[in-house]
Amino acid sequence: MDLADRFLTAITSGDTDALRAMYAPGATIWHAGAGVQAVDDNLRTLRWLSRTLRDMRYEDVRRDPLPDGYAQRHVLRGSLPDGSPFELDACLFVTVRDGRIARLEEYADSRGSGPLRELAAAQRAARTDASADARTDARTDARTDARA
């Protein structure tokens, strides 16, 4: 299995150790509209994606070799947690050095990614609310203890 196939397999299975091994030291991941993402942030995003989309798969994959890597077009499909279908058209330009990914540029249909962005924002807001509630509870407990 070549690097491109292993990369997609690792993404869909959430295998962040395999993904990390495929990135070259100092690898750059760039997303249209979002800019540069550090490898660790990218791995967290991909792990979240693999846990969030049910039946996640890459379909209609077309690859073209480039002198220093490959270009890939694909459709990412799966189901959102509420059961609604998800479909995202995307394109990658991947620079490979010494058999590892040195740079990945991703262009994705922003309309297609909207449901995932909304879900991620809702989850972040819920975590923030839970943290605020925990801080309030801790302050209340401290005041109660101080009065006792």
N, CA, C and O of each residue as an XYZ file, in Angstrom:
592
protein
N       0.856     -1.177      0.000
C       0.000      0.000      0.000
C       0.902      1.241      0.000
O       1.837      1.332      0.796
N       0.621      2.177     -0.881
C       1.476      3.358     -0.949
C       1.078      4.385      0.119
O       0.065      4.232      0.801
N       1.890      5.417      0.244
C       1.698      6.434      1.275
C       0.299      7.048      1.215
O      -0.348      7.204      2.250
N      -0.173      7.396      0.029
C      -1.484      8.040     -0.107
C      -2.603      7.133      0.409
O      -3.506      7.599      1.104
N      -2.549      5.858      0.077
C      -3.569      4.919      0.566
C      -3.462      4.727      2.075
O      -4.476      4.713      2.772
N      -2.251      4.581      2.578
C      -2.053      4.410      4.021
C      -2.551      5.633      4.783
O      -3.115      5.512      5.870
N      -2.335      6.816      4.199
C      -2.765      8.061      4.826
C      -4.287      8.082      4.999
O      -4.780      8.386      6.085
N      -5.025      7.763      3.949
C      -6.491      7.754      4.044
C      -6.985      6.680      5.003
O      -7.930      6.907      5.759
N      -6.352      5.516      4.977
C      -6.735      4.440      5.893
C      -6.523      4.863      7.341
O      -7.371      4.602      8.195
N      -5.402      5.512      7.622
C      -5.120      5.967      8.986
C      -6.115      7.041      9.425
O      -6.528      7.065     10.585
N      -6.499      7.926      8.511
C      -7.486      8.954      8.864
C      -8.818      8.311      9.222
O      -9.385      8.608     10.273
N      -9.320      7.441      8.367
C     -10.648      6.856      8.613
C     -10.679      5.971      9.855
O     -11.724      5.829     10.491
N      -9.545      5.380     10.201
C      -9.506      4.524     11.392
C      -9.131      5.295     12.657
O      -9.183      4.744     13.756
N      -8.751      6.574     12.507
C      -8.362      7.373     13.668
C      -7.009      6.992     14.237
O      -6.745      7.231     15.415
N      -6.145      6.400     13.418
C      -4.828      5.936     13.865
C      -3.826      7.092     13.845
O      -3.071      7.256     12.887
N      -3.831      7.886     14.912
C      -2.966      9.062     14.952
C      -1.487      8.705     15.049
O      -0.644      9.490     14.615
N      -1.150      7.548     15.604
C       0.257      7.134     15.630
C       0.761      6.898     14.214
O       1.861      7.327     13.864
N      -0.035      6.219     13.403
C       0.353      5.983     12.010
C       0.429      7.300     11.247
O       1.344      7.505     10.450
N      -0.529      8.191     11.487
C      -0.508      9.491     10.814
C       0.743     10.271     11.188
O       1.414     10.829     10.319
N       1.061     10.310     12.483
C       2.257     11.039     12.928
C       3.501     10.487     12.236
O       4.379     11.251     11.835
N       3.580      9.178     12.096
C       4.745      8.561     11.454
C       4.832      8.917      9.971
O       5.917      8.892      9.390
N       3.701      9.245      9.360
C       3.704      9.601      7.933
C       4.106     11.047      7.692
O       4.491     11.406      6.579
N       4.020     11.886      8.730
C       4.434     13.278      8.590
C       5.941     13.393      8.812
O       6.489     12.808      9.747
N       6.594     14.147      7.949
C       8.019     14.425      8.112
C       8.198     15.398      9.281
O       7.277     16.144      9.613
N       9.376     15.391      9.904
C       9.628     16.390     10.949
C       9.418     17.797     10.375
O       9.897     18.110      9.285
N       8.704     18.630     11.116
C       8.451     19.992     10.660
C       7.429     20.100      9.542
O       7.366     21.123      8.861
N       6.633     19.064      9.343
C       5.629     19.078      8.271
C       4.687     20.269      8.438
O       4.406     20.712      9.552
N       4.214     20.769      7.312
C       3.280     21.884      7.282
C       1.950     21.400      6.726
O       1.900     20.779      5.665
N       0.880     21.686      7.443
C      -0.461     21.374      6.972
C      -1.170     22.709      6.793
O      -1.265     23.503      7.729
N      -1.663     22.947      5.592
C      -2.308     24.216      5.264
C      -3.710     23.944      4.750
O      -3.919     23.051      3.929
N      -4.673     24.722      5.240
C      -6.069     24.586      4.818
C      -6.528     25.912      4.220
O      -6.316     26.968      4.817
N      -7.146     25.866      3.062
C      -7.697     27.075      2.452
C      -8.696     27.701      3.422
O      -9.596     27.024      3.919
N      -8.536     28.959      3.680
C      -9.452     29.663      4.571
C      -9.084     29.597      6.035
O      -9.537     30.430      6.820
N      -8.266     28.618      6.426
C      -7.902     28.473      7.841
C      -6.405     28.648      8.073
O      -5.980     28.885      9.204
N      -5.608     28.534      7.028
C      -4.175     28.726      7.160
C      -3.442     27.495      7.653
O      -3.902     26.364      7.492
N      -2.290     27.743      8.256
C      -1.393     26.669      8.684
C      -1.888     26.048      9.986
O      -2.350     26.740     10.894
N      -1.778     24.734     10.047
C      -2.152     23.982     11.239
C      -0.953     23.135     11.651
O      -0.350     22.464     10.814
N      -0.606     23.162     12.926
C       0.488     22.338     13.436
C       0.099     20.862     13.361
O      -1.083     20.518     13.383
N       1.098     20.007     13.274
C       0.844     18.568     13.169
C      -0.013     18.076     14.335
O      -0.980     17.347     14.116
N       0.320     18.459     15.562
C      -0.463     17.995     16.716
C      -1.921     18.442     16.632
O      -2.829     17.678     16.960
N      -2.143     19.682     16.193
C      -3.517     20.166     16.021
C      -4.226     19.384     14.923
O      -5.403     19.046     15.054
N      -3.506     19.098     13.843
C      -4.076     18.327     12.745
C      -4.466     16.931     13.216
O      -5.531     16.429     12.856
N      -3.617     16.305     14.012
C      -3.919     14.965     14.514
C      -5.156     14.978     15.414
O      -5.979     14.066     15.347
N      -5.290     16.010     16.259
C      -6.488     16.129     17.103
C      -7.735     16.288     16.234
O      -8.772     15.681     16.503
N      -7.623     17.112     15.189
C      -8.755     17.320     14.279
C      -9.141     16.023     13.583
O     -10.321     15.681     13.507
N      -8.147     15.301     13.077
C      -8.434     14.058     12.358
C      -8.989     12.983     13.289
O      -9.856     12.206     12.889
N      -8.498     12.932     14.526
C      -9.037     11.972     15.501
C     -10.504     12.319     15.795
O     -11.359     11.434     15.828
N     -10.787     13.612     16.009
C     -12.167     14.051     16.248
C     -13.046     13.675     15.063
O     -14.156     13.175     15.242
N     -12.550     13.917     13.853
C     -13.319     13.611     12.647
C     -13.653     12.128     12.577
O     -14.788     11.756     12.278
N     -12.663     11.280     12.853
C     -12.893      9.828     12.766
C     -13.873      9.342     13.836
O     -14.548      8.330     13.649
N     -13.947     10.056     14.945
C     -14.881      9.681     16.017
C     -16.268     10.291     15.818
O     -17.252      9.807     16.380
N     -16.340     11.340     15.028
C     -17.587     12.075     14.850
C     -18.406     11.565     13.678
O     -19.620     11.397     13.787
N     -17.740     11.317     12.551
C     -18.447     10.837     11.358
C     -18.583      9.323     11.412
O     -17.583      8.607     11.476
N     -19.802      8.842     11.388
C     -20.016      7.392     11.310
C     -19.841      6.956      9.863
O     -20.176      7.696      8.938
N     -19.318      5.756      9.675
C     -19.119      5.199      8.338
C     -18.308      6.156      7.456
O     -18.590      6.317      6.269
N     -17.295      6.785      8.063
C     -16.452      7.732      7.329
C     -15.665      7.002      6.248
O     -15.060      5.957      6.490
N     -15.690      7.582      5.047
C     -14.976      6.958      3.940
C     -14.636      7.999      2.882
O     -15.300      9.027      2.751
N     -13.592      7.701      2.143
C     -13.192      8.523      1.004
C     -13.658      7.810     -0.256
O     -13.355      6.636     -0.466
N     -14.394      8.528     -1.086
C     -14.892      7.946     -2.329
C     -14.501      8.839     -3.503
O     -14.095      9.989     -3.335
N     -14.638      8.271     -4.682
C     -14.309      8.998     -5.915
C     -12.896      9.581     -5.844
O     -12.656     10.709     -6.276
N     -11.976      8.806     -5.301
C     -10.594      9.260     -5.144
C      -9.892      9.200     -6.495
O      -9.881      8.169     -7.168
N      -9.313     10.324     -6.868
C      -8.528     10.405     -8.099
C      -7.196     11.044     -7.736
O      -7.151     12.109     -7.120
N      -6.118     10.383     -8.123
C      -4.784     10.886     -7.807
C      -3.972     11.078     -9.072
O      -4.072     10.316    -10.033
N      -3.170     12.116     -9.034
C      -2.227     12.384    -10.111
C      -0.854     12.565     -9.490
O      -0.697     13.340     -8.547
N       0.141     11.857    -10.010
C       1.489     12.028     -9.483
C       2.041     13.404     -9.847
O       1.762     13.934    -10.923
N       2.810     13.959     -8.954
C       3.529     15.210     -9.181
C       5.012     14.918     -8.985
O       5.354     13.919     -8.353
N       5.895     15.754     -9.505
C       7.331     15.479     -9.356
C       7.773     15.301     -7.899
O       8.709     14.553     -7.618
N       7.090     15.999     -6.969
C       7.495     15.923     -5.562
C       6.385     15.396     -4.656
O       6.415     15.634     -3.448
N       5.405     14.683     -5.219
C       4.314     14.164     -4.400
C       3.129     13.758     -5.245
O       3.272     13.039     -6.234
N       1.945     14.226     -4.845
C       0.740     13.879     -5.600
C      -0.367     14.901     -5.343
O      -0.363     15.620     -4.344
N      -1.308     14.938     -6.274
C      -2.543     15.706     -6.114
C      -3.671     14.693     -6.002
O      -3.664     13.664     -6.678
N      -4.628     14.989     -5.155
C      -5.745     14.055     -4.957
C      -7.054     14.825     -4.863
O      -7.153     15.834     -4.165
N      -8.040     14.332     -5.569
C      -9.408     14.821     -5.456
C     -10.226     13.688     -4.855
O     -10.015     12.519     -5.179
N     -11.157     14.038     -3.983
C     -11.979     12.998     -3.366
C     -13.266     13.598     -2.806
O     -13.435     14.815     -2.733
N     -14.149     12.712     -2.422
C     -15.350     13.094     -1.689
C     -15.303     12.335     -0.365
O     -15.247     11.105     -0.342
N     -15.325     13.084      0.730
C     -15.385     12.487      2.065
C     -16.863     12.329      2.409
O     -17.630     13.291      2.375
N     -17.240     11.108      2.736
C     -18.644     10.837      3.057
C     -18.752     10.131      4.408
O     -17.818      9.480      4.876
N     -19.911     10.287      5.003
C     -20.218      9.624      6.263
C     -21.556     10.123      6.761
O     -22.319     10.741      6.019
N     -21.833      9.848      8.027
C     -23.076     10.307      8.655
C     -22.727     11.110      9.893
O     -21.861     10.718     10.676
N     -23.399     12.227     10.064
C     -23.235     13.051     11.254
C     -23.885     12.345     12.444
O     -24.676     11.422     12.252
N     -23.565     12.763     13.668
C     -24.139     12.095     14.841
C     -25.669     12.033     14.848
O     -26.248     11.116     15.430
N     -26.322     13.000     14.208
C     -27.788     12.973     14.165
C     -28.327     12.074     13.055
O     -29.538     11.979     12.858
N     -27.414     11.410     12.324
C     -27.810     10.489     11.267
C     -27.887     11.108      9.887
O     -28.038     10.392      8.897
N     -27.786     12.427      9.802
C     -27.870     13.063      8.487
C     -26.595     12.786      7.691
O     -25.506     12.682      8.256
N     -26.748     12.668      6.374
C     -25.579     12.359      5.544
C     -24.631     13.552      5.462
O     -25.049     14.709      5.509
N     -23.359     13.240      5.341
C     -22.322     14.265      5.203
C     -21.548     13.965      3.935
O     -21.231     12.813      3.639
N     -21.246     15.030      3.181
C     -20.489     14.876      1.942
C     -19.644     16.125      1.745
O     -20.155     17.243      1.797
N     -18.358     15.932      1.518
C     -17.434     17.052      1.359
C     -16.499     16.783      0.193
O     -15.733     15.819      0.207
N     -16.568     17.640     -0.817
C     -15.627     17.569     -1.935
C     -14.350     18.285     -1.530
O     -14.396     19.387     -0.984
N     -13.210     17.658     -1.799
C     -11.943     18.263     -1.405
C     -10.829     17.863     -2.361
O     -10.951     16.926     -3.150
N      -9.747     18.609     -2.256
C      -8.563     18.362     -3.070
C      -7.336     18.556     -2.188
O      -7.275     19.496     -1.396
N      -6.375     17.675     -2.327
C      -5.114     17.766     -1.592
C      -3.957     17.900     -2.569
O      -3.952     17.281     -3.634
N      -2.990     18.704     -2.199
C      -1.694     18.717     -2.873
C      -0.690     18.325     -1.806
O      -0.537     19.018     -0.800
N      -0.012     17.218     -2.028
C       0.865     16.648     -1.008
C       2.299     16.619     -1.521
O       2.580     16.072     -2.587
N       3.201     17.218     -0.747
C       4.629     17.181     -1.045
C       5.249     16.087     -0.189
O       5.075     16.065      1.030
N       5.971     15.182     -0.834
C       6.573     14.039     -0.145
C       8.091     14.162     -0.219
O       8.662     14.406     -1.282
N       8.733     13.987      0.941
C      10.198     13.952      1.011
C      10.609     12.741      1.829
O      10.108     12.518      2.931
N      11.517     11.970      1.280
C      12.019     10.774      1.971
C      10.877      9.863      2.421
O      10.929      9.273      3.501
N       9.850      9.756      1.584
C       8.747      8.849      1.862
C       7.743      9.331      2.892
O       6.867      8.572      3.306
N       7.863     10.600      3.315
C       6.948     11.143      4.324
C       6.341     12.453      3.832
O       6.895     13.116      2.955
N       5.214     12.812      4.399
C       4.510     14.028      3.995
C       5.200     15.239      4.617
O       5.236     15.394      5.838
N       5.744     16.091      3.752
C       6.421     17.301      4.216
C       5.474     18.502      4.215
O       5.586     19.393      5.057
N       4.555     18.514      3.272
C       3.558     19.594      3.194
C       2.266     19.031      2.623
O       2.271     18.269      1.656
N       1.167     19.421      3.240
C      -0.152     19.036      2.759
C      -0.972     20.316      2.641
O      -1.095     21.079      3.600
N      -1.526     20.539      1.465
C      -2.418     21.678      1.245
C      -3.799     21.121      0.936
O      -3.957     20.290      0.042
N      -4.798     21.582      1.679
C      -6.155     21.066      1.490
C      -7.095     22.189      1.076
O      -7.144     23.256      1.688
N      -7.828     21.910      0.025
C      -8.868     22.810     -0.457
C     -10.178     22.038     -0.358
O     -10.336     20.995     -0.992
N     -11.115     22.547      0.436
C     -12.387     21.846      0.628
C     -13.540     22.802      0.354
O     -13.426     24.009      0.563
N     -14.631     22.253     -0.110
C     -15.840     23.025     -0.365
C     -16.374     23.547      0.967
O     -16.833     22.768      1.802
N     -16.314     24.857      1.163
C     -16.702     25.431      2.454
C     -18.181     25.192      2.769
O     -18.551     25.101      3.940
N     -19.022     25.092      1.754
C     -20.440     24.796      2.019
C     -20.591     23.386      2.579
O     -21.400     23.148      3.475
N     -19.809     22.461      2.045
C     -19.892     21.080      2.511
C     -19.375     20.899      3.924
O     -19.854     20.036      4.659
N     -18.390     21.717      4.310
C     -17.800     21.562      5.642
C     -18.613     22.271      6.724
O     -18.337     22.100      7.911
N     -19.603     23.059      6.334
C     -20.410     23.809      7.297
C     -20.989     22.978      8.429
O     -20.858     23.372      9.589
N     -21.628     21.836      8.144
C     -22.194     21.039      9.242
C     -21.143     20.587     10.263
O     -21.427     20.541     11.460
N     -19.941     20.257      9.805
C     -18.888     19.851     10.750
C     -18.411     21.042     11.570
O     -18.181     20.916     12.772
N     -18.260     22.197     10.928
C     -17.835     23.395     11.664
C     -18.869     23.754     12.731
O     -18.510     24.108     13.854
N     -20.152     23.662     12.377
C     -21.219     23.963     13.341
C     -21.204     22.979     14.507
O     -21.373     23.379     15.659
N     -21.003     21.710     14.217
C     -20.953     20.690     15.260
C     -19.759     20.923     16.185
O     -19.890     20.832     17.405
N     -18.601     21.223     15.607
C     -17.402     21.482     16.412
C     -17.612     22.705     17.302
O     -17.223     22.693     18.470
N     -18.222     23.759     16.761
C     -18.480     24.968     17.548
C     -19.442     24.668     18.697
O     -19.244     25.151     19.812
N     -20.472     23.883     18.434
C     -21.431     23.523     19.486
C     -20.751     22.707     20.582
O     -21.025     22.907     21.766
N     -19.865     21.787     20.194
C     -19.155     20.979     21.188
C     -18.203     21.840     22.014
O     -18.084     21.649     23.224
N     -17.523     22.793     21.361
C     -16.636     23.699     22.104
C     -17.446     24.531     23.094
O     -17.034     24.706     24.241
N     -18.592     25.044     22.658
C     -19.439     25.852     23.539
C     -19.922     25.029     24.730
O     -19.960     25.529     25.854
N     -20.289     23.784     24.493
C     -20.750     22.916     25.585
C     -19.626     22.673     26.589
O     -19.860     22.676     27.798
N     -18.396     22.459     26.085
C     -17.257     22.262     26.998
C     -16.992     23.530     27.799
O     -16.703     23.458     28.993
N     -17.088     24.690     27.154
C     -16.869     25.964     27.834
C     -17.924     26.169     28.913
O     -17.603     26.584     30.027
N     -19.185     25.878     28.587
C     -20.263     26.000     29.577
C     -20.031     25.059     30.750
O     -20.229     25.446     31.902
N     -19.615     23.830     30.471
C     -19.360     22.852     31.536
C     -18.209     23.319     32.417
O     -18.258     23.162     33.637
N     -17.170     23.895     31.806
C     -16.035     24.407     32.584
C     -16.472     25.570     33.460
O     -16.073     25.661     34.621
N     -17.288     26.457     32.911
C     -17.779     27.597     33.692
C     -18.634     27.111     34.855
O     -18.525     27.634     35.964
N     -19.478     26.124     34.615
C     -20.301     25.562     35.689
C     -19.430     24.951     36.777
O     -19.710     25.115     37.964
N     -18.379     24.250     36.381
C     -17.482     23.621     37.358
C     -16.768     24.688     38.184
O     -16.598     24.527     39.392
N     -16.345     25.788     37.531
C     -15.680     26.870     38.270
C     -16.652     27.516     39.253
O     -16.275     27.826     40.384
N     -17.888     27.720     38.835
C     -18.902     28.302     39.721
C     -19.150     27.383     40.908
O     -19.239     27.848     42.044
N     -19.262     26.084     40.656
C     -19.461     25.117     41.740
C     -18.289     25.149     42.713
O     -18.489     25.081     43.926
N     -17.076     25.251     42.196
C     -15.888     25.269     43.053
C     -15.880     26.529     43.919
O     -15.545     26.462     45.102
N     -16.247     27.683     43.339
C     -16.297     28.926     44.126
C     -17.373     28.832     45.204
O     -17.157     29.267     46.335
N     -18.518     28.274     44.866
C     -19.603     28.110     45.839
C     -19.159     27.191     46.969
O     -19.415     27.477     48.139
N     -18.491     26.084     46.625
C     -17.991     25.159     47.646
C     -16.978     25.851     48.547
O     -16.985     25.650     49.761
N     -16.104     26.667     47.956
C     -15.078     27.359     48.744
C     -15.728     28.351     49.707
O     -15.315     28.454     50.862
N     -16.742     29.081     49.240
C     -17.442     30.028     50.126
C     -18.162     29.285     51.252
O     -18.156     29.733     52.398
N     -18.770     28.169     50.929
C     -19.474     27.369     51.937
C     -18.487     26.855     52.977
O     -18.767     26.885     54.175
N     -17.320     26.379     52.510
C     -16.295     25.880     53.431
C     -15.767     27.007     54.314
O     -15.485     26.792     55.492
N     -15.632     28.202     53.752
C     -15.098     29.334     54.510
C     -16.065     29.759     55.613
O     -15.639     30.216     56.674
N     -17.349     29.611     55.366
C     -18.359     29.991     56.365
C     -18.470     28.963     57.488
O     -18.896     29.291     58.596
N     -18.093     27.740     57.206
C     -18.273     26.660     58.183
C     -17.290     26.735     59.312
O     -17.317     25.895     60.211
